[in-house]
Amino acid sequence: FPMTNAKQIKQVFGPLAAQYNDLKQIGSHYLWLLPVRHVALRVLIDRSSHKDFCTPRWTMLETFIPGSDLMTSIGHSGYLHRPASSRVVEWIWSDPTMIEDLLSVIATVALPRLRAIDSLPAFWTVYSDGTDIKVPQWPEMRLIFHIALGDLDAARALYETLEPELRENRYPNLPWIQGRRRMVLSVAEPLLASDRAALATILHGWEADNVRGTKLEPYWERTPFPLEAASA
């Protein structure tokens, strides 16, 4: 049966993109805050199992973790709720007041939250506090974040806990473990040598690989990582 469709979503994203020159709908369900840098900041109107319901969220996704599908991965998100004054609790397309409510909630709740994530350290604060974020705190992800933020001591401490398992390749037939193994081992040598330039080159390369060839590429702005500004 039909679910939330592009025409319905356009009724919400169209007015917002017209009102704010740094917003653009890219893909069918995402409104993006531009430019795209180390964190993709978006509003998502997600489908539900019922054709009349949808699930709006704010979402944040790091762009520099290798292999991320920036066009489809939700990342770190929080649900947007209808105003307390609304007579309806759910987001229901057949409710004539829904679109007005959603435009208001995106403008007053989602966008201020997303705009506050104006740097990688700001995102790390949200990512690491554990509230309202539906993603596991994998140690290899934290390791890459510590590198990006320039905290190489914390990254090396995490690497030491992961190194025995990764070096021994205990799970050769599990693709997701092989992915994390490749990711961590690719930064191991420059991390142990405190080679910030080499680490930055790796992170920039991963980010570029994730963005290039996608609809995001025209809106991507290559920017330095805190790693590059930190003193050795």
C-alpha positions as CSV (number, residue, x, y, z in Angstrom):
1,F,0.0,0.0,0.0
2,P,1.2,3.6,-0.5
3,M,3.3,5.1,2.2
4,T,4.6,8.6,2.8
5,N,5.4,9.9,-0.7
6,A,7.6,12.5,-2.4
7,K,4.7,14.9,-3.0
8,Q,3.7,14.9,0.7
9,I,7.3,15.5,1.8
10,K,7.7,18.4,-0.7
11,Q,4.9,20.2,1.1
12,V,7.1,20.4,4.1
13,F,10.6,20.7,2.7
14,G,9.6,23.1,-0.2
15,P,8.6,26.0,2.1
16,L,11.6,25.5,4.4
17,A,14.1,25.4,1.5
18,A,12.5,28.6,0.1
19,Q,12.7,30.3,3.5
20,Y,16.3,29.3,4.4
21,N,19.0,29.6,1.8
22,D,21.2,27.0,3.5
23,L,18.6,24.2,3.3
24,K,18.1,21.9,0.3
25,Q,16.2,18.7,-0.2
26,I,18.7,16.1,-1.5
27,G,17.2,12.7,-2.0
28,S,13.6,11.8,-1.3
29,H,13.4,12.0,2.5
30,Y,16.2,14.4,3.7
31,L,16.4,18.1,4.0
32,W,20.1,19.0,4.3
33,L,21.8,21.9,6.1
34,L,24.5,23.2,3.8
35,P,27.4,23.2,3.3
36,V,28.2,19.5,4.0
37,R,31.4,19.3,6.1
38,H,32.6,16.6,8.6
39,V,29.0,16.1,9.8
40,A,26.0,15.7,7.6
41,L,23.1,17.6,9.3
42,R,19.7,16.8,8.1
43,V,15.9,16.6,8.8
44,L,14.4,13.3,7.9
45,I,10.8,12.5,7.2
46,D,10.8,8.7,7.5
47,R,8.1,6.4,6.4
48,S,6.2,4.2,8.8
49,S,4.4,0.9,8.3
50,H,1.1,2.8,8.0
51,K,0.4,4.9,4.9
52,D,-1.0,7.9,6.9
53,F,1.8,8.1,9.4
54,C,5.3,9.5,9.2
55,T,8.2,9.9,11.6
56,P,10.1,13.2,11.4
57,R,13.6,13.3,13.0
58,W,16.7,15.4,13.2
59,T,19.8,13.4,12.1
60,M,23.6,13.8,12.2
61,L,26.0,11.6,10.4
62,E,29.8,11.8,10.3
63,T,31.1,12.0,6.7
64,F,34.6,10.7,7.2
65,I,34.1,7.1,8.5
66,P,35.0,4.8,5.6
67,G,32.2,3.1,3.8
68,S,29.4,5.3,5.1
69,D,26.5,5.7,2.7
70,L,25.7,9.3,3.3
71,M,22.5,9.3,1.2
72,T,20.8,6.5,3.1
73,S,22.3,6.1,6.5
74,I,20.3,7.8,9.3
75,G,23.2,8.1,11.8
76,H,22.5,9.7,15.1
77,S,19.0,10.9,15.4
78,G,16.2,12.2,17.7
79,Y,12.5,12.1,17.1
80,L,10.5,15.3,16.6
81,H,7.3,15.5,18.6
82,R,4.1,17.4,17.9
83,P,3.6,20.5,20.0
84,A,1.9,20.1,23.3
85,S,-0.9,22.3,22.0
86,S,-1.7,19.9,19.2
87,R,-4.9,17.8,19.5
88,V,-3.2,14.9,17.7
89,V,-0.2,13.1,19.1
90,E,1.1,11.4,15.9
91,W,2.2,12.9,12.7
92,I,-0.7,12.0,10.4
93,W,-0.9,13.3,6.8
94,S,-4.7,13.3,6.9
95,D,-4.7,15.7,9.8
96,P,-5.1,19.2,8.3
97,T,-3.0,20.8,11.0
98,M,0.0,18.4,10.6
99,I,2.0,20.3,8.0
100,E,1.8,23.6,9.9
101,D,2.9,21.9,13.1
102,L,5.8,20.1,11.4
103,L,7.0,23.3,9.7
104,S,7.0,25.0,13.2
105,V,8.7,22.1,15.0
106,I,11.4,21.8,12.3
107,A,12.1,25.6,12.5
108,T,12.0,25.9,16.3
109,V,13.4,22.5,17.4
110,A,15.3,20.7,14.7
111,L,17.1,23.5,12.9
112,P,18.5,25.2,16.1
113,R,19.7,21.8,17.3
114,L,21.4,21.1,14.0
115,R,22.9,24.6,13.6
116,A,24.5,24.3,17.0
117,I,26.6,21.5,15.6
118,D,28.9,23.9,13.9
119,S,32.1,22.0,14.5
120,L,33.4,18.4,15.0
121,P,33.9,19.0,18.8
122,A,30.3,20.1,19.1
123,F,29.2,16.9,17.4
124,W,31.5,14.8,19.6
125,T,29.8,16.3,22.6
126,V,26.4,15.1,21.3
127,Y,27.7,11.8,20.0
128,S,29.4,10.8,23.3
129,D,26.7,11.8,25.8
130,G,24.6,8.8,25.0
131,T,21.2,10.5,25.2
132,D,18.5,10.1,22.5
133,I,21.0,8.6,20.1
134,K,20.2,5.3,18.5
135,V,23.7,4.0,17.7
136,P,26.2,1.8,19.6
137,Q,29.4,3.5,20.7
138,W,31.8,1.2,18.9
139,P,35.4,1.6,20.1
140,E,36.8,1.7,16.6
141,M,34.5,4.7,15.8
142,R,35.7,6.4,18.9
143,L,39.3,5.8,17.9
144,I,38.7,7.5,14.5
145,F,36.9,10.4,16.3
146,H,39.8,10.9,18.7
147,I,42.2,11.0,15.8
148,A,40.0,13.6,13.9
149,L,39.8,15.7,17.1
150,G,43.6,15.5,17.5
151,D,43.5,13.6,20.8
152,L,46.1,11.0,19.7
153,D,46.8,9.8,23.3
154,A,43.2,8.7,23.7
155,A,43.3,7.1,20.2
156,R,46.4,5.2,21.0
157,A,44.9,3.9,24.3
158,L,41.9,2.6,22.4
159,Y,44.2,1.1,19.7
160,E,46.1,-0.9,22.3
161,T,42.8,-2.5,23.5
162,L,41.8,-3.4,19.9
163,E,45.2,-4.4,18.5
164,P,45.5,-8.0,19.7
165,E,42.2,-9.0,18.1
166,L,42.8,-7.1,14.9
167,R,46.4,-8.3,14.4
168,E,45.4,-11.9,14.9
169,N,42.5,-11.7,12.4
170,R,40.4,-14.0,14.6
171,Y,37.2,-13.6,12.4
172,P,38.3,-13.8,8.8
173,N,34.8,-14.7,7.5
174,L,32.9,-11.9,9.1
175,P,32.8,-8.9,6.6
176,W,31.8,-6.3,9.2
177,I,34.7,-7.3,11.4
178,Q,37.1,-7.2,8.4
179,G,35.8,-3.7,7.7
180,R,36.6,-2.4,11.2
181,R,39.9,-4.3,11.0
182,R,40.9,-2.5,7.8
183,M,39.8,0.8,9.1
184,V,41.8,0.6,12.4
185,L,45.0,-1.0,10.9
186,S,45.1,1.7,8.1
187,V,45.7,4.4,10.8
188,A,47.8,2.3,13.1
189,E,51.3,3.2,11.8
190,P,50.8,7.0,11.5
191,L,48.9,6.9,14.8
192,L,51.8,5.2,16.7
193,A,54.2,7.6,15.0
194,S,52.1,10.7,15.8
195,D,52.2,11.6,12.1
196,R,49.3,14.1,12.0
197,A,49.8,14.9,8.4
198,A,49.5,11.3,7.3
199,L,46.4,10.8,9.5
200,A,44.8,13.9,8.1
201,T,45.4,12.6,4.6
202,I,43.7,9.3,5.4
203,L,40.6,11.0,6.9
204,H,40.3,13.5,4.1
205,G,40.5,10.6,1.6
206,W,37.8,8.6,3.4
207,E,35.5,11.7,3.4
208,A,36.1,12.4,-0.3
209,D,35.4,8.7,-1.1
210,N,32.1,8.9,0.7
211,V,31.0,12.2,-1.0
212,R,32.3,12.0,-4.5
213,G,29.9,10.8,-7.1
214,T,26.9,11.4,-4.9
215,K,24.3,14.2,-5.1
216,L,26.0,15.8,-2.2
217,E,29.3,16.5,-4.0
218,P,28.3,20.0,-5.2
219,Y,27.5,21.0,-1.6
220,W,30.5,19.5,0.1
221,E,33.1,21.8,1.5
222,R,36.5,20.3,2.3
223,T,37.6,21.7,5.7
224,P,40.5,20.9,8.0
225,F,40.1,18.5,10.9
226,P,40.9,19.7,14.5
227,L,43.7,17.2,14.2
228,E,45.4,19.5,11.7
229,A,45.2,22.6,14.0
230,A,46.3,20.8,17.2
231,S,49.9,21.1,18.2
232,A,52.0,18.0,17.9
